[in-house]
Amino acid sequence: MAQQNRQGETGAVPNRSDRFYSLENLWFFATREGAAIGPFETHEAALLGLTDFLDFLNLAAPKTKKQLVKAMED
């Protein structure tokens, strides 16, 4: 299936890869900053973890988000 723009996006479709991967029967997801979050017992648990992570980012104060991103990039 060809990649498509997401809702609200215009222009060329950026390269995207799957955020989820399995290592030694445990699941992880990768952030945009390249940080690995996990391990999770199942792919479904990793998906829930990503949802929780994104919910946190949406609710966090700007200073908190900035500190988290900086920590993940280090």
KAPEUR-V643298 format. One record per pair of residues at least 12 apart in sequence whose C-alpha atoms are under 10 Angstrom apart, sorted by the first residue. I is the first residue (numbers start at 1). J is the second residue. If there is no record, write none. Layout:
# KAPEUR-V643298
i:j
I:J
I:J
This chain:
# KAPEUR-V643298
i:j
3:15
3:16
17:30
18:30
19:31
19:32
19:34
19:36
19:46
19:47
19:50
20:36
20:37
20:43
20:46
20:47
20:50
21:36
21:43
21:46
22:39
22:40
22:41
22:42
22:43
22:46
23:39
25:39
25:40
25:41
25:42
25:43
26:38
26:39
26:40
26:41
26:42
26:43
26:46
27:39
27:40
27:41
27:42
27:43
27:44
27:45
27:46
27:47
28:40
28:41
28:42
28:43
28:45
28:46
28:47
28:49
28:50
29:43
29:46
29:47
29:49
29:50
30:50
31:50
31:53
31:54
31:69
31:72
31:73
32:69
32:72
32:73
33:69
33:70
33:71
33:72
33:73
33:74
34:72
34:73
35:69
35:71
35:72
35:73
35:74
36:72
37:49
37:50
37:53
38:50
57:69
